[in-house]
Structures are given as structure tokens and as C-alpha cells.
């Protein structure tokens, strides 16, 4: 949803095909006999069993590279909807529209909704049953991609008014608010970066200046660039911009190895030469897999460090009263340590698995120089357009980072803050349409047709659907019912254990389903549980949001994984599920443990998440009262005043409950 990298004119794709074709012709001419080997024949031609296994794997969301589109326009949507865009899988259900798993998701979602609406297990809040049914229906449709995830996001605005939960006007407000404006501002700058090809030029210059040709250093350079860029841009956009360039480099390296095989095939020492070149090709293919995984993992790691770096962080921005306490700088303090740890651990894991002992003799500085010459031929030398877009990107980042200080200068006579993140994100984006381009005469740096082609407006609906569900929780009373159910489970749990459990559960859910579906479903529920369990909401939603980014083991867990999986089809050896699993398993385990430790302390530093229930989270006069009653809360913390939650079983709201279970009469504390 995103700024998309275009590899350049059609000549680049033609050149890639020609490279592979030339290598294959040389291979056939020199080794016709060995090409008949059973394993190679199977890998090139396939078999009925292989195709069946491929379909079966895809049906279990264990996506195969060959089932995804490679064109950027289709891949932009496949990054968030890999099941829907599975091209080769059988679709036996609903007139050929659905795969089996989509039909299963439809049945599960509809069954949950009907059962909860009919049997109504939540007696105190009848509307909560319908809201829970709508939430499970949307969750099932999101997880199994019964329909486009953006269309599923519209179900709440249709079903909540019909079920009497809230009005259409209130439900529709969730789909257009300050968060959507923040997303628009950041994505416009991402699109401009793609249009001027700045990231591609930067990585080429970096490689030429440093003279990097060693596999370990090349992997580190690509991962470092993706990690840093993902803090400024959305991580999906970064993956789409950098992956095609990495594939070009590795295709060139493999082409040289195959050309060497073709030229040496008639030499007197044919056997030894073929063995050497065979090993060279295998080493290039092995490193290519590690490089693509490195791009995906580092982009995900960088995205978790900023509020606009990944979609799941943006979902958090619309949950309850959390946005009032969030800022770019606070989130950076909270997540930067875990982001850096993920980057370092990811590099170590990939180095040990793919780079150790490699000596890629076909990866030379001359190849990078050739790539740079081709870039200059295609888009020209470094231009003022690239310079201006780079400055605008930096300006946007700095404005969002220092928003608290900037906002202090814009206060209304009534003490209201007038400027927040959406204004600071859109301001630099507007400059793109008013600065003339020198590369495209009579046009601005960014033209509207480019925005129309590359901006995924469905993303705004997806985020709005999550906000609508969160609003429905409070309107129906489902938040109170969930909170009461979880209150007893969390009272005796140590804060660190709770932090570890939440990160672990959301990370596992992300592997099984997807980061976006997990975030939009779980964050509203966890926020509601924290409020009604009289716990600090940050202790629940912060680790959950971070955990939604820890999806490294399966290709459909995060959008970045989907992108590199699909793009790997352009290589002679595409990525396999085992590549993700074998590399992602140790990475996930280590990051969950280390991230839990880091966020436990950084959450207390940045958001005071270890403190008792804060006053800002108390919806005074509605579900909560802030009473001047001293007492002990949260494992021995002594306070002079605390929250008192109005009891759900008291229709007149005459009593409320403290954290320790003490019941108070609200008449003494209500302001008349």
C-alpha cells in the first residue's frame, strides 16, 4: 500500500530474462546428460505430485513463490492479501471464487456471529454478544481472506447499526479521522521517493564507495540500508523498492557463473571445471536466499521503531485514549532497542546460515559499476528532484520526532493543543506538489497520476475497520465483559511475565494469521481488558503491537515476507517455506526473549507502563470514577487516589469497584 519500486524501462526485465536464458543455453550445451538427472528434471518440470503438494501448501497459507504475482501493481495488493492473490491454487468453492480455506473461514465467521446473536452468553450486556459476533466474523474473514480485507473492513459500519450497537453516523466517523490523514501524509512522501529512484541510487553509491564485494558485508549493507529506510518510510514500501535491485545484482552474479560454465565446458579438465562452477552457482543461489530474507527481516525490524514504519503501529494510534499519550519520540524510546536487537540477531542468524564460508568470485566491483552505468542511462545523473525529495523526507521525520516541542508553541486560548502528527505529516507532503521538477518539465516533484496509481486507498478502510471495532467494544459494553473475564487472570501475574506472555501470544498469532489481522482484532480487545481489569493499558497494548511485527517464520506473516517471496520467482531458485522457517525460528525465539526484557524497561521509561492505572485512561463519569481513596494496587504500589470502575451489574451506577475489589458508593464522588 505503498510507494512501489519500478525496476526501470522494459529493457531491464528483458535483460533479466536474457541473462537467465543465456545461462540456461550454456548449461544445456555443456551438460545435456546431467540435465536428465531426476532431481534437476523434477525441479525444472515438476510432477503431478509436486503440483499437488504445492496447492496443498498454499491452501494452508504456507504460500509458495510461484503462486504469487510478480508485477508491482498486483504485488502491492498481494503483500497484504496473499491468499486472495494466489494465482495457481484450485478454487472449488462458490463457483470457482473461493479456495477451501476461504470457504472454511466463511463458515467459521458466520457460525460465530449467528451463535452469539442467538444464544447471547453475555447476559449483562445484550449488545455485547452481537459485537463479539461481528468481531469474530471480521476476524475470520480477515484471517482466511474470505473477501478482500479492505471490503471486510466495511462490515462494522453495516452491521453495527443493524444490530443496534451504534448509529451509522458514529460508526462511519471511524473511517476518516486524524490517523488516516497521518497515513496519507507519510505515504505521499514514500511515493515521491520511488518516483525519483533515490533509494536505488543510494545503495549503489554506498556499495561503490565502500567497495563491498564480500558476501557478509554485502548482506550487512543491504540490511542496514533497509533497516534505516524503514524508520523513515513504511517498511512495505522499502521492501518493494530494494528487492528488485538486489535481484538484479544476484541475477548478474549467477549469469557470470553460468557463462563461465559454458566457456569451460569443452576444456580438457572438464570434470573439475564443472565441479567448481557448479559450486559457484550453488553459492550464488544460497546467498540470494539469505539476501532476500535479510531485506524482509531488516525492513520489518526498522518499521517497528517508528509509529509510521508499519501498519500495525498505525492501528495502535486509533485505540481508545492511547493517541493522546503517543508521540513519535516516545515510541522511538520504547521500540528502538528491540528494533536494533532484531536487526543484529537477524544478521547473525542469516550470516551463519547463508554467508559463512562463502567466497562469491562472480560478485565483483565491475558488476556494481555496470549497474550504476545502467542506472545513469535510465534516469540520468543525480538531480535536484532527488535532493529535494530527500530533504522533504528528512523534514517530515524531524517534524514528527519533535512534535511535542513544536506543539507547545501552538496552544489555543483555552489550553487546547492545535497541532498534532497529521498536520506535521501532511505539511511536507504538500510541498511535493508545489516544487517544480527539473527532470519532468512543467510538472511538480509529485504528480497526481502517480499517487492515483501507487497509493492503496484500501489501507484507509482497513485501519478504519479496526477503529470501528474498537468503538463498538465500548458502545456495546463488550469491553467491560472482556475486562471482567480477564481481571482475575492478570491480578497475580508479575508485570514482566505479562509482558512476555503478550509478546509471545501476538507473535504466534502473527505467524498463523497475519500481522494486520492480528493487530486489528487483538489490540481493541486487549485495551478493553486492561481498562476493566484496572491495569495500565500500555502494559497490554504496547507489547501486543510490538509482537505483531515479530513474524519471521512463515512467508505470509508480514507483508515484507510476502514481497520477497513473490519477487524471488525472478531468480533461478525461489525462496521456500523452509528458508523462512529455519531462519525465522531462532530469530523469533531470541527476539521474543530479548525484546520482552528491553520493552519491560523501556515501556516504564517512555510511557510509565509499569505504573498503576493512570488517570488519563479513566473515562470519568461513564465507566470509571477517579476517587481520592488511598490504597495498595498493582503488586504493592501505594497510591493516594485511584480508579473506581462502575459495576456492570448496577444499572443505576450507584456503586463502583476498586482494583482490590472494594465496593464504593459513587454518590459521594459524582460531581453533580
Buried (B, 14 or more C-beta within 10 A) or exposed (E): BBBBBBBBEEEBBEBBEEBBEBBBEBBEEBBEEEEEEEEEEEEEEEEEEEEEEBBEBBBEBBBBBBBBBBEBEBBBBBBBBBBBBBEEBBBEBEEEEBBBBBBBBBEBBBBBBEBBBEEBEBEEBEBBBBBBBBBBBBBBBBBBBBBBBBBBBBBBBEBBBEBEBBEEEBBBBBBEBBBBBBBBBBBBBBBBBBBBBBBBBBBBBBBBEEEBBBBBBBBBBBBBBBBBBBBBBBBBBBBBBBBBBBBBBBBBBBBBBBBBBBEBBEEEEEEEBBEBBBEBBEBBBBBBBBBBBBBBBBBBBBBBBBBBBBBBBBBBBBBBBBBEBBBBBBBBBBBBBBBBBBBBBBBEBBBEBBBEEBEBBBBBEEBBEEBBEBBEEBBEEEBBBBEBBBEBBEBBBBBBBBBEEBBEEEEEEEEEEEBBBBBBBBBBBEBBBEBEBEBEEEEBBBBEEBBEEBBBEBBBBBBBBBBBBBBBBBBBBBBBBBBBEBBEEBBEBEBBEBBBBBBBBBBBBBBBBBBBBBBBBBBBBBBBBBBBBBBBBBBBBBBBBBBBBBBBBBBBBBBBBBBBBBBBBBBBBBBBBEBBBBBBBBBBBBBBEBBBBBBBBBBBEBBEBBBBBBEEBBBEEEBBBBBEBEBEBBEEEEBEEBBBBBBBEEEEBEBBBBBEEEEBEBEEBEEE
